[in-house]
Amino acid sequence: MENEAMNATTMTAEYEPVTETKMVRLWGSASSTMRSQSVWVTIVVMMLFTLGIGWLDNITGFEVTWFAFYGIPIFLAVWWAGNRAGLFIALLSGVVWWLANLSTTPYETQLGYAWALLNRLVYLCVVVFAVTALRNKQEADAARIQMLEERRQLEKDIVSVSEHEQQRIGQDLHDGICQQLAAIGCAARVLAEDLQAQGIQAAHDASLIEGSLQQVVMEARNLARGIFPVHVDRSGLAAALADLGKMMSRLTGIPIVVNDCVDVPLDAPDVSMHLYRIAQEAVANAVKHSGATEINVAMKLENDLLELRVEDNGSGMPPASRSTRGDGMGLRTMHYRAQALQARLAIEQRPQGGTLVNCRVQLMDLKKLKHLNENEEN
């Protein structure tokens, strides 16, 4: 019984009907093959197809009509070789139909039979023009889809290049200028100690120089950390947001409170970087444009929905800036990053005043996006 069940399952799988996706792929493959051939090859194949239909039309007599089937080679000729080839096959179909039914036609006069042929030729020409319009629409849609894909890839490349350049600048700032400033600070400390040992009053000035250099080193490192947050990895987004709040608070003097930031394990570093940049841009916009005295950053996870919130108590943003078509490069980048994550980004006016930037993304969508990117790379 088990063997019979297995055999039945195997037979069911073997005789499973072809799915719509397989049919579309098969049609696309056939179209690509025929369009890559010479136009005359397509015309010859369609001529043979038309003659075959004419033969069937002849042997079955006038009462069993095959006229509608003449539209098939016309359709294929237009689709694969253009409207001129379709018109040629349409005229050929009319001649073949005339000859196939000449001996069995019920028309009493040749004029009546010729009038019937003329009507059928009009129908076949209408088929040619209809298929031509359909083909033109399909080519226009394909060109538009290709343009959108190229635009999406261009936006992705621009953001990737920008991200890479920021990382390079941040790394050079951290490893180059910060180290040189630190070395100069050490030299100033040694100088201050030597001057102090010699009892020279300039030792105090040297100490002030050393303190200023230490402050500059700290600010430069904070700036490098903002440009290139090295710890934004699989499990460091919450820590990166906390550091962002501390750094921006020191640089601007505006209290930036980061709370309720859950440590969400994200499999792709790009996802963490996109969310971090969205929060960074939202905080920067609040500092520059809203006149806020306090900014709050929060990130929470509920029922597989990850929500990032940045809100301030400032004057708010103008309606044009809240649009997805805002003129600001930063806002457009934020919307692109959200789109790359298949997230919903909303910039809204708070009822109590200020602006709320809300980014919501389903973790399941992130997993699908990661799987899709892996397939594209492979």
C-alpha positions in Angstrom: 0.0 0.0 0.0 2.8 2.4 0.8 4.4 1.6 -2.5 1.2 2.3 -4.3 0.8 5.6 -2.5 4.3 6.6 -3.3 3.7 5.6 -7.0 0.5 7.7 -7.0 2.4 10.6 -5.5 5.1 10.3 -8.1 2.6 10.1 -11.0 0.8 13.1 -9.7 4.1 15.1 -9.5 5.1 13.9 -13.0 1.8 14.9 -14.6 1.4 18.1 -12.6 0.2 20.9 -14.9 2.6 23.5 -16.0 2.3 26.6 -13.7 1.8 30.1 -15.0 5.3 31.1 -14.2 6.7 28.2 -16.2 4.5 29.2 -19.2 5.7 32.8 -19.0 9.3 31.7 -18.9 8.7 29.3 -21.8 7.0 32.1 -23.8 9.8 34.5 -23.0 12.5 32.0 -24.0 10.7 31.3 -27.3 10.3 35.0 -28.0 13.9 35.6 -27.4 14.9 32.8 -29.6 12.7 33.8 -32.5 13.6 37.5 -32.2 17.2 36.6 -32.4 16.7 34.9 -35.7 16.4 36.6 -39.1 13.0 38.1 -40.0 12.9 35.8 -43.0 13.2 32.8 -40.8 10.2 33.8 -38.8 8.2 34.6 -42.0 9.1 31.1 -43.5 8.0 29.4 -40.3 4.7 31.3 -40.2 4.1 30.6 -43.9 4.4 26.9 -43.2 2.1 27.3 -40.2 -0.5 29.1 -42.4 -0.2 26.4 -45.1 -0.8 23.7 -42.5 -4.0 25.5 -41.3 -5.1 25.8 -44.9 -4.6 22.1 -45.5 -6.8 21.3 -42.5 -9.3 23.9 -43.8 -9.3 22.1 -47.1 -9.8 18.6 -46.0 -12.6 19.4 -43.5 -14.7 21.3 -46.0 -16.5 24.6 -45.8 -18.9 23.7 -42.9 -16.0 23.2 -40.4 -14.2 26.5 -40.5 -10.6 27.1 -39.4 -10.6 30.7 -40.2 -10.1 31.9 -36.6 -6.9 29.9 -36.4 -5.3 31.9 -39.2 -4.9 34.6 -36.5 -2.3 32.5 -34.7 0.6 32.8 -37.2 -0.4 36.4 -37.8 -0.1 37.1 -34.1 3.3 35.3 -33.9 4.6 37.0 -37.0 3.8 40.5 -35.7 5.1 39.7 -32.2 8.4 38.3 -33.4 9.1 40.0 -36.7 7.0 43.2 -36.8 3.8 44.5 -38.5 5.1 44.2 -42.0 5.6 40.5 -41.6 2.2 40.3 -40.0 0.6 42.0 -43.0 2.3 39.6 -45.3 1.1 36.6 -43.4 -2.4 38.2 -43.3 -2.5 38.5 -47.1 -1.1 34.9 -47.4 -3.8 33.7 -45.0 -6.5 35.3 -47.1 -5.2 33.6 -50.3 -4.8 30.2 -48.5 -8.4 30.5 -47.2 -9.6 31.3 -50.7 -7.9 28.3 -52.3 -8.7 25.9 -49.4 -12.5 26.6 -49.7 -12.8 27.3 -53.4 -14.1 23.8 -54.3 -16.6 23.6 -51.4 -17.8 27.2 -51.1 -21.6 27.7 -50.9 -21.4 31.1 -52.6 -23.3 31.0 -56.0 -21.1 33.8 -57.5 -17.4 34.6 -57.5 -18.4 38.2 -56.5 -20.0 37.0 -53.3 -17.0 34.8 -52.5 -14.6 37.7 -53.2 -16.7 39.9 -50.9 -16.4 37.3 -48.2 -12.6 37.2 -48.7 -12.4 41.0 -48.5 -14.3 41.0 -45.2 -11.9 38.3 -43.8 -8.9 40.3 -45.0 -10.2 43.4 -43.1 -10.5 41.2 -40.0 -7.0 39.8 -40.4 -5.6 43.4 -40.8 -7.4 44.4 -37.7 -5.6 41.6 -35.9 -2.3 42.8 -37.2 -2.8 46.4 -35.9 -4.2 45.1 -32.6 -1.2 42.9 -32.0 1.2 45.7 -33.1 -0.4 48.0 -30.5 -0.1 45.2 -27.9 3.6 44.7 -28.8 4.4 48.4 -28.6 2.8 48.6 -25.2 4.7 45.6 -24.0 8.0 47.1 -25.3 7.2 50.4 -23.6 6.4 48.7 -20.3 9.6 46.7 -20.6 11.6 49.8 -21.3 10.0 51.6 -18.3 10.7 48.7 -16.0 14.3 48.6 -17.2 14.6 52.3 -16.6 13.2 52.0 -13.1 15.6 49.1 -12.3 18.5 51.1 -13.6 17.4 54.1 -11.5 17.1 51.9 -8.4 20.5 50.4 -9.0 21.9 53.9 -9.6 20.4 55.1 -6.3 21.8 52.0 -4.6 25.3 52.7 -6.0 25.2 56.4 -5.0 24.3 55.5 -1.4 26.9 52.7 -1.4 29.6 55.1 -2.7 28.6 57.8 -0.2 28.6 55.3 2.6 32.0 54.0 1.6 33.4 57.5 1.3 32.1 58.4 4.7 33.7 55.3 6.1 37.0 56.2 4.5 36.9 59.7 5.7 36.0 58.6 9.2 38.7 56.0 9.3 41.3 58.4 8.0 40.2 61.0 10.5 40.4 58.5 13.4 43.7 56.8 12.4 45.4 59.9 10.9 44.5 63.3 12.3 43.5 62.1 15.7 46.7 60.2 16.1 48.8 63.2 15.0 46.9 65.5 17.4 47.4 63.0 20.2 51.1 63.0 19.5 51.2 66.8 19.5 49.4 66.7 22.8 52.0 64.4 24.3 54.7 66.7 23.0 52.9 69.7 24.6 52.7 67.8 27.9 56.4 67.1 27.9 57.1 70.7 27.1 54.9 71.9 29.9 56.7 69.5 32.4 60.1 70.7 31.2 59.1 74.4 31.5 57.6 73.8 34.9 60.8 72.0 36.1 62.8 75.0 35.0 60.4 77.4 36.7 59.5 79.2 33.6 56.1 81.0 33.6 55.3 79.8 30.1 54.7 76.3 31.6 51.1 77.4 32.3 50.5 78.3 28.7 51.9 75.0 27.5 49.5 73.2 29.9 46.6 75.2 28.4 47.8 74.2 24.9 47.9 70.5 26.0 44.3 70.8 27.4 43.0 72.4 24.2 44.7 69.6 22.1 43.0 66.9 24.2 39.7 68.6 23.7 40.2 68.8 19.9 41.3 65.1 19.9 38.1 64.2 21.7 35.9 66.2 19.3 37.7 64.7 16.3 37.2 61.2 17.6 33.5 61.9 18.2 33.2 63.3 14.7 34.9 60.2 13.2 32.7 58.0 15.2 29.6 59.7 13.9 30.9 59.4 10.3 32.1 55.9 10.7 30.3 54.1 13.6 32.5 51.0 13.6 30.3 49.2 16.1 27.1 49.3 14.0 27.1 45.6 13.4 24.8 42.7 14.0 24.0 43.5 17.6 25.4 47.0 18.1 22.7 49.3 16.7 21.3 50.3 20.2 24.8 51.1 21.4 25.5 53.1 18.2 22.3 55.2 18.7 23.3 55.8 22.4 26.7 57.1 21.3 25.0 59.2 18.6 22.9 60.9 21.3 25.9 61.5 23.5 28.1 62.9 20.7 25.4 65.2 19.3 24.6 66.5 22.8 28.3 67.4 23.3 28.6 69.0 19.9 25.4 71.0 19.9 24.6 71.5 23.6 21.0 70.2 23.0 19.9 67.4 25.3 19.4 64.3 23.1 17.8 61.5 25.1 18.2 57.9 23.8 15.9 55.5 25.7 13.9 52.3 25.1 16.4 51.2 22.5 16.1 47.4 22.4 19.1 45.4 21.2 17.7 43.8 18.1 19.8 41.1 16.4 20.0 42.1 12.7 21.7 39.7 10.4 22.8 42.2 7.8 25.2 45.1 8.8 23.7 47.2 6.0 20.3 47.1 7.7 21.8 48.5 10.9 23.7 51.1 9.0 20.5 52.2 7.1 18.6 52.6 10.4 21.5 54.4 12.0 21.8 56.9 9.1 18.0 57.5 9.2 18.2 58.4 12.9 21.4 60.5 12.4 19.8 62.5 9.6 16.6 63.0 11.7 18.6 64.2 14.7 20.7 66.5 12.4 17.5 68.0 10.9 16.0 68.6 14.3 19.2 70.4 15.5 19.5 72.5 12.3 15.9 73.5 11.5 13.5 73.0 14.4 15.0 75.1 17.2 14.3 72.2 19.5 15.5 72.2 23.1 15.2 68.4 23.5 15.3 65.5 21.1 14.2 61.9 22.0 15.4 58.8 20.2 13.7 55.4 20.8 13.6 52.0 19.2 11.3 49.2 20.2 10.2 45.8 18.9 6.6 44.6 19.1 5.2 41.5 17.3 8.1 41.3 14.8 7.6 45.1 14.0 10.8 47.2 14.6 10.0 50.9 15.1 12.5 53.7 15.2 11.3 57.1 16.5 13.0 60.4 16.6 11.0 63.3 18.0 11.7 66.9 19.1 9.8 69.8 20.7 10.8 72.3 18.1 8.8 74.4 15.7 8.3 71.5 13.3 9.0 71.1 9.6 7.2 72.8 6.8 4.6 70.6 4.9 6.8 70.5 1.8 9.7 69.1 3.7 7.5 66.3 5.1 6.6 65.1 1.6 8.5 62.2 0.0 9.3 64.6 -2.8 11.0 67.2 -0.5 13.8 69.1 -2.0 16.4 68.3 0.7 19.0 65.7 -0.2 19.0 64.4 3.4 15.2 63.7 3.3 15.4 62.0 -0.1 18.3 59.8 1.2 16.2 58.9 4.3 13.3 57.9 2.1 15.6 55.9 -0.2 17.1 54.1 2.8 13.6 53.2 4.1 12.6 52.0 0.7 15.8 49.8 0.6 14.6 48.2 3.8 11.0 47.9 2.6 10.1 50.1 5.6 7.5 52.8 6.1 9.0 56.2 6.9 6.6 58.9 8.1 7.6 62.5 9.0 4.7 64.0 11.0 3.8 67.0 13.1 3.4 66.2 16.8 0.1 67.4 18.4 2.0 69.0 21.2 4.5 70.7 18.8 7.6 69.5 17.1 8.3 66.8 14.6 8.1 63.0 14.7 10.2 60.8 12.4 8.8 57.3 12.5 10.4 54.4 10.6 8.7 51.0 10.8 10.0 47.8 9.3 8.9 44.1 9.6 11.8 41.8 10.5 10.2 39.2 8.2 10.7 41.7 5.3 14.3 42.1 6.3 14.8 38.4 6.2 13.2 38.2 2.7 15.3 41.2 1.6 18.5 39.5 2.8 17.6 36.3 1.0 16.8 38.2 -2.2 20.2 40.1 -2.0 22.0 36.8 -1.5 20.3 35.4 -4.6 21.3 38.5 -6.7 24.9 38.2 -5.6 25.0 34.5 -6.4 
